[in-house]
Amino acid sequence: MTREKAADNERRIYGNYKQLGCHSGSACEPLSPRKTPPNIQLTLRPFAHTFRALPLPMKTFSAKANEVPRKWWIIDAKDQVLGRVAVKAANLLRGKEKAIYTPHVDTGDFVVVINAERVRLTGKKEDQKTFMSFSGFVGGHKSENVKARRARHPELLVERAIRGMIPHTKLGRSVYRKLKVYRGDLHPHAAQQPAPVSF
């Protein structure tokens, strides 16, 4: 290694304030500045854009419940799979399809589900799937399958499926109040002009 390369290494490691050989106890010699060949000219390339050392400050958007526009949607559950109806209704109730969606704020819309008694379940769930309830008292255990619930209270099929897909909190209870389920194709919300939902 030549003396000039050694000086460059020393300058890169210790800086210009260090002198050669000072750390080894030998005689100190000042570093000579790096020489540029006469036929090479150093030119600085101008920046194409302005340089910013720090990024611009950004604010996180948070929707306000009293400023959210509410729409009305209607879902026809006739011959539709129960899970698909529940997922679509839960997303509309939560407002997850909106750009202003905020997890801790109710940004959803109103949802009307009609023809709940004609919703479809896949496989053998009509006979094999059971729903259980317990009152807390002795002998208060009750269970029924899908066929029995469809005959007794078909709205519960859709309501309980959607209820399981929204938060089980105070926010979820307020979201759940915007759901309207009816067993037939008649509903009292014609004045709100609900828009149909396509699958």
Secondary structure per residue as TSV (DSSP state, phi and psi in degrees):
chain	resnum	aa	ss	phi	psi
A	1	M	-	360.0	129.3
A	2	T	-	-75.2	167.3
A	3	R	H	-66.7	-33.2
A	4	E	H	-69.1	-39.1
A	5	K	H	-68.6	-37.3
A	6	A	H	-62.7	-38.1
A	7	A	H	-65.7	-38.1
A	8	D	H	-64.8	-40.2
A	9	N	H	-64.6	-41.8
A	10	E	H	-63.2	-40.2
A	11	R	H	-66.7	-38.1
A	12	R	H	-69.0	-33.6
A	13	I	H	-84.6	-48.8
A	14	Y	H	-102.9	-13.1
A	15	G	-	89.0	173.6
A	16	N	T	-73.3	-16.5
A	17	Y	T	-76.6	-16.5
A	18	K	S	-85.3	150.8
A	19	Q	-	-116.4	154.6
A	20	L	B	-63.7	134.8
A	21	G	T	77.6	-0.5
A	22	C	T	-67.7	-34.0
A	23	H	T	-78.2	-15.7
A	24	S	T	-98.4	-2.4
A	25	G	T	87.6	-0.1
A	26	S	S	-85.4	-179.7
A	27	A	-	-65.9	139.8
A	28	C	-	-92.4	134.7
A	29	E	B	-123.9	136.6
A	30	P	-	-67.7	145.7
A	31	L	-	-72.8	136.5
A	32	S	-	-89.2	139.3
A	33	P	-	-62.3	150.5
A	34	R	-	-66.5	132.2
A	35	K	-	-92.0	138.6
A	36	T	-	-102.9	130.9
A	37	P	-	-56.3	145.0
A	38	P	T	-66.1	-22.6
A	39	N	T	-88.6	2.2
A	40	I	-	-113.0	126.6
A	41	Q	-	-110.6	128.1
A	42	L	-	-88.6	120.1
A	43	T	-	-123.3	139.4
A	44	L	-	-88.2	131.3
A	45	R	-	-81.4	125.1
A	46	P	-	-67.8	146.3
A	47	F	-	-73.4	136.6
A	48	A	S	-75.9	-30.9
A	49	H	S	-125.9	159.8
A	50	T	-	-70.0	140.8
A	51	F	-	-95.2	131.6
A	52	R	-	-118.8	126.3
A	53	A	S	-70.7	-36.0
A	54	L	S	-122.6	146.7
A	55	P	-	-69.3	158.1
A	56	L	-	-67.3	143.2
A	57	P	-	-67.6	138.9
A	58	M	-	-122.1	143.8
A	59	K	-	-109.4	135.9
A	60	T	-	-78.3	126.2
A	61	F	-	-76.2	136.2
A	62	S	-	-135.1	118.9
A	63	A	-	-72.8	153.9
A	64	K	-	-109.2	134.3
A	65	A	G	-62.4	-34.7
A	66	N	G	-79.5	-5.2
A	67	E	G	-111.1	2.6
A	68	V	-	-82.6	125.1
A	69	P	-	-72.2	132.8
A	70	R	-	-105.9	130.7
A	71	K	-	-111.3	167.6
A	72	W	E	-117.2	132.4
A	73	W	E	-123.8	150.9
A	74	I	E	-127.1	131.7
A	75	I	E	-117.7	124.2
A	76	D	E	-92.4	109.2
A	77	A	-	-85.3	8.6
A	78	K	T	-64.5	121.8
A	79	D	T	58.2	24.8
A	80	Q	-	-103.8	148.5
A	81	V	B	-69.3	136.3
A	82	L	H	-58.7	-41.7
A	83	G	H	-63.6	-39.8
A	84	R	H	-67.6	-38.9
A	85	V	H	-64.3	-42.7
A	86	A	H	-66.3	-41.2
A	87	V	H	-64.5	-45.3
A	88	K	H	-64.2	-43.5
A	89	A	H	-66.1	-40.8
A	90	A	H	-64.7	-39.6
A	91	N	H	-65.9	-38.3
A	92	L	H	-69.4	-38.9
A	93	L	H	-65.9	-36.9
A	94	R	H	-81.5	-21.5
A	95	G	T	80.1	26.0
A	96	K	T	-72.8	-13.8
A	97	E	T	-93.0	7.7
A	98	K	S	-100.9	151.2
A	99	A	T	-72.5	-20.3
A	100	I	T	-94.4	15.2
A	101	Y	-	-57.2	128.3
A	102	T	-	-127.8	125.1
A	103	P	T	-60.0	-34.6
A	104	H	T	-96.8	9.6
A	105	V	S	-125.9	143.3
A	106	D	-	-78.5	100.1
A	107	T	-	-109.4	14.2
A	108	G	-	-86.8	-179.5
A	109	D	-	-114.0	177.1
A	110	F	E	-86.4	141.0
A	111	V	E	-128.9	130.1
A	112	V	E	-113.9	125.2
A	113	V	E	-113.5	124.3
A	114	I	E	-115.0	165.0
A	115	N	-	57.5	44.4
A	116	A	G	-66.2	-27.1
A	117	E	G	-74.3	-11.5
A	118	R	G	-110.8	17.7
A	119	V	-	-70.7	152.2
A	120	R	B	-112.3	142.3
A	121	L	-	-118.1	145.8
A	122	T	-	-89.1	162.2
A	123	G	T	65.9	-141.6
A	124	K	T	-104.3	25.1
A	125	K	H	-65.9	-24.6
A	126	E	H	-57.4	-35.1
A	127	D	H	-107.3	-29.1
A	128	Q	H	-93.0	-29.8
A	129	K	-	-75.7	131.1
A	130	T	E	-123.5	152.3
A	131	F	E	-117.3	132.2
A	132	M	E	-117.5	142.9
A	133	S	E	-139.7	149.7
A	134	F	E	-139.6	124.7
A	135	S	-	-79.2	-17.7
A	136	G	S	99.6	-11.6
A	137	F	S	-99.2	166.0
A	138	V	T	-64.8	130.2
A	139	G	T	76.9	13.2
A	140	G	-	-92.0	13.8
A	141	H	E	-84.2	125.5
A	142	K	E	-131.6	143.6
A	143	S	E	-145.1	147.6
A	144	E	E	-151.9	153.9
A	145	N	E	-91.5	-179.4
A	146	V	H	-64.5	-39.4
A	147	K	H	-62.4	-41.9
A	148	A	H	-69.0	-39.4
A	149	R	H	-69.7	-35.1
A	150	R	H	-63.7	-36.4
A	151	A	H	-75.3	-34.2
A	152	R	H	-84.9	-49.6
A	153	H	-	-153.8	80.3
A	154	P	T	-65.1	-23.5
A	155	E	H	-63.0	-28.7
A	156	L	H	-65.1	-28.7
A	157	L	H	-58.5	-47.3
A	158	V	H	-77.2	-41.1
A	159	E	H	-63.4	-44.6
A	160	R	H	-71.3	-32.2
A	161	A	H	-66.8	-40.6
A	162	I	H	-73.0	-36.3
A	163	R	H	-62.0	-32.9
A	164	G	T	-74.1	-10.0
A	165	M	T	-104.6	3.4
A	166	I	S	-118.7	161.0
A	167	P	-	-59.1	141.3
A	168	H	S	-92.4	58.7
A	169	T	S	-134.9	-174.4
A	170	K	H	-61.4	-38.7
A	171	L	H	-62.8	-42.6
A	172	G	H	-64.1	-34.5
A	173	R	H	-67.8	-37.2
A	174	S	H	-70.5	-34.3
A	175	V	H	-67.1	-39.1
A	176	Y	H	-66.3	-25.6
A	177	R	T	-69.0	-16.4
A	178	K	T	-86.5	2.5
A	179	L	E	-94.9	131.2
A	180	K	E	-126.5	118.7
A	181	V	E	-120.2	135.0
A	182	Y	-	-134.1	143.6
A	183	R	S	-73.0	-32.8
A	184	G	S	-104.9	-162.5
A	185	D	S	-96.9	7.0
A	186	L	-	-100.4	139.3
A	187	H	-	-150.8	152.7
A	188	P	S	-91.9	26.4
A	189	H	-	-116.0	31.6
A	190	A	G	-68.5	-28.4
A	191	A	G	-66.1	-27.0
A	192	Q	G	-79.9	-8.8
A	193	Q	-	51.1	63.0
A	194	P	-	-66.7	140.9
A	195	A	E	-86.4	138.4
A	196	P	E	-71.6	146.9
A	197	V	-	-106.3	128.0
A	198	S	-	-103.1	145.3
A	199	F	-	-101.0	360.0
